[in-house]
Amino acid sequence: QVQLVESGGGLVQAGGSLRLSCAASGTSFSANTMAWYRQAPGKQRDLVARITVGGSTNYVDSVKGRFAISRDNAKNTLYLQMNSLKPEDTAVYYCNARTPGYWPVNYWGQGTQVTVSS
């Protein structure tokens, strides 16, 4: 059974930093494309950042230069370093794992709340 457990969310003032972690189990972590999504109240869940098996990354424009996604395959853990946080970054952040192959399967964590006060 695949489990993704996020941690590291919380309340921070604008301009501050947080580091999210996602611990994965029950899956071949190193073989999965991993990503962070976020969902603000009343809005859809959107991609924030993605990291491939080979370590290539991409980010939504609004977080470029402020957020950094990384992975530690030895620890089966995904990270999101968030700097210069803004109130508009407030959302529930979800870890996503996508399996390889012709019919990929997506797995989701339960989410962690990030609240940025102005």
C-alpha positions as CSV (number, residue, x, y, z in Angstrom):
1,Q,0.0,0.0,0.0
2,V,1.4,3.3,-1.1
3,Q,1.6,6.0,1.6
4,L,2.7,9.6,1.2
5,V,2.9,11.6,4.4
6,E,3.5,15.3,4.3
7,S,4.9,17.4,7.1
8,G,6.4,20.9,7.7
9,G,3.4,23.1,7.1
10,G,2.4,25.9,9.4
11,L,1.9,29.6,10.0
12,V,4.6,32.0,8.8
13,Q,4.8,35.7,8.2
14,A,5.2,37.1,4.7
15,G,8.9,36.9,3.7
16,G,9.5,33.8,5.8
17,S,10.5,30.3,4.9
18,L,9.2,26.8,5.3
19,R,10.4,23.4,4.3
20,L,7.9,20.7,3.4
21,S,8.7,17.0,3.5
22,C,6.9,14.0,2.0
23,A,7.9,10.6,3.2
24,A,6.9,7.8,0.8
25,S,6.4,4.1,1.5
26,G,5.1,1.1,-0.4
27,T,6.3,2.4,-3.7
28,S,9.5,2.4,-5.8
29,F,10.2,6.0,-4.9
30,S,13.2,6.4,-7.1
31,A,11.2,5.3,-10.2
32,N,8.4,7.8,-9.7
33,T,8.0,11.3,-10.9
34,M,7.3,13.4,-7.8
35,A,5.5,16.7,-7.5
36,W,3.9,19.2,-5.1
37,Y,0.5,20.6,-5.7
38,R,-1.5,23.1,-3.7
39,Q,-5.1,24.0,-3.3
40,A,-6.4,27.3,-1.9
41,P,-10.0,27.6,-0.5
42,G,-12.5,27.6,-3.3
43,K,-9.9,26.9,-6.0
44,Q,-8.7,23.9,-7.9
45,R,-5.6,21.9,-7.1
46,D,-2.7,23.2,-9.1
47,L,0.8,22.0,-9.8
48,V,3.5,23.9,-7.9
49,A,6.7,22.0,-8.8
50,R,7.7,18.6,-10.3
51,I,10.9,16.6,-10.3
52,T,11.6,13.7,-12.6
53,V,13.4,10.5,-12.0
54,G,16.5,12.1,-13.5
55,G,16.3,15.1,-11.3
56,S,14.9,17.6,-13.9
57,T,12.6,20.2,-12.3
58,N,9.9,22.6,-13.4
59,Y,7.9,25.2,-11.5
60,V,4.8,27.2,-11.9
61,D,5.8,30.8,-12.8
62,S,4.5,32.3,-9.5
63,V,7.1,30.3,-7.4
64,K,10.1,30.4,-9.7
65,G,13.1,31.7,-7.9
66,R,11.5,31.3,-4.5
67,F,10.7,27.6,-4.2
68,A,13.0,24.6,-4.7
69,I,11.9,21.0,-5.1
70,S,14.3,18.2,-4.3
71,R,14.3,14.5,-3.6
72,D,16.4,12.1,-1.6
73,N,16.0,8.6,-3.1
74,A,18.0,7.0,-0.3
75,K,15.4,8.3,2.3
76,N,12.3,8.0,0.0
77,T,11.6,11.6,0.8
78,L,10.5,14.6,-1.3
79,Y,11.1,18.2,-0.2
80,L,9.9,21.6,-1.1
81,Q,11.9,24.6,0.2
82,M,9.8,27.7,0.2
83,N,11.4,31.1,0.6
84,S,10.1,34.6,0.4
85,L,6.6,33.4,1.1
86,K,3.7,35.5,0.2
87,P,0.1,35.5,1.4
88,E,-1.0,34.2,-1.9
89,D,1.0,31.0,-1.2
90,T,-1.5,30.1,1.5
91,A,-3.0,26.7,0.6
92,V,-3.0,23.0,1.4
93,Y,0.1,21.5,-0.1
94,Y,-0.1,17.9,-1.4
95,C,2.6,15.5,-2.3
96,N,2.0,13.5,-5.5
97,A,3.7,10.4,-6.9
98,R,3.2,9.2,-10.4
99,T,4.3,5.8,-11.4
100,P,6.2,5.1,-14.7
101,G,4.8,3.2,-17.6
102,Y,2.1,3.5,-20.2
103,W,-0.7,3.7,-17.7
104,P,0.7,5.7,-14.8
105,V,-1.0,5.8,-11.4
106,N,-1.2,8.9,-9.3
107,Y,-0.9,8.7,-5.5
108,W,-1.6,11.6,-3.1
109,G,-0.8,12.5,0.4
110,Q,-3.3,13.9,2.9
111,G,-1.9,17.4,2.6
112,T,-0.3,19.9,4.9
113,Q,-1.6,23.5,5.5
114,V,0.6,26.4,4.8
115,T,-0.7,29.8,5.9
116,V,1.2,33.0,5.2
117,S,0.2,36.1,7.1
118,S,0.7,39.6,5.8
